[in-house]
Amino acid sequence: MTGFIILMASLMSVVAISIDAMLPALGNIGRDLGANYPNQVQYVISILFAGMAVGQLIYGPLSDAIGRKKVLYTGLALYAFGSLICYYSHSLDQMLGGRFIQGLGIASPYISTMAIIRDKYAGRDMARIMSLVMVIFILVPCIAPTLGQFIIMVSSWRNIFLFYLLMIAGMTTYIFWGLEETLLPENRVRFSLLNISHGFKTVFNNRHTVGYTICMGLIFGSFMGYLNSSRQIFQVQFATGKLFTLYFGLLAFIFGVASLVNSHFVKKLGMRHICLRGMIVTIIVSVIFITLHFIIEIHLWIFLTYAAILFFVFGLMFGNLNSLAMEPMGHIAGLAAAVIGFISTIISMTIGAIIGQLYDNTLVPISAGFLATSIIGLITMFWAERGKFNF
């Protein structure tokens, strides 16, 4: 049981490690690979999500057709291949190509983890396993930047990708010897483009699902804008140096704690209630923060206070928005999850890249991104609920 929980948490954490461990190295990568301007190296983060979006659409139905382990092997092998390309890259274009392939691979453990847990457990047992997995998962964004910082302190940034290879080798070995196939042959569904097309049609024909899928993309898009710019914000704008990893980890911890808090309060308050209030809080604090730019000088502690509030609110909203989008899709849950993940990731990747590229050594683009996406998200929620304000 303990080994299974650690493996599931590790598989879920591959996405976070692939992003957060890279953040301290972005400046070095940009210099070594000849980035034309400071914001260009942010694409090392964004392009991962592009690959992940495409991968989700493939691995979701493929996992239901050929089984969980084969899909995991395929995805992890792709991820390892992408890591090798990144390790040997001599231009930013080569690096971005490798990161896209990593993203294609990363979608496999991301999609498969929930499916494997669902195959093995149900009801309260599943909830208990997921809670234990989340406890471990929360720690990863807190320590991953420090890991990346340590690697570039003692060696080259390229060795971060060697670490990724070792990580994948360890996971693959454990999957081979310690994880049985959880999808029985009689429960498998034939893979076909027609089924994927049907999934898109079903999702787009449901106003509720479309609305909350857009909300997911909007909110995660503003969060990605922060991720893309985080190294520049902390290390350049506020000159925190190596303390960047401490501040980033602290905010990630707040996000994780909020996810656990949500699990205790969502049954009492309801998903819509939490998401509605979360959008409103984000709008209010963003308006206040932007206004402060024209009144006083923004110091690090002011930004951290603002970011801590947002991260706590986002930690409350993320899981609920996904659940709300999936709520009417019980009859095609696996396929719908892949389609919803694809659409929301494309939206968030685009928004995050735009916000990141607008970074101008001030916090105005980031906070304006949080404000704009929350306003549009709030409007979209009301549209999804057909104008009902009493939820």
Helices and strands as residue ranges (DSSP letters): H 2-20, G 23-25, H 26-32, G 38-42, H 43-66, H 68-88, H 92-120, H 123-154, H 159-178, G 185-187, H 193-204, H 207-231, I 232-237, G 241-243, H 244-269, H 271-293, H 300-326, G 327-332, H 333-357, H 364-384
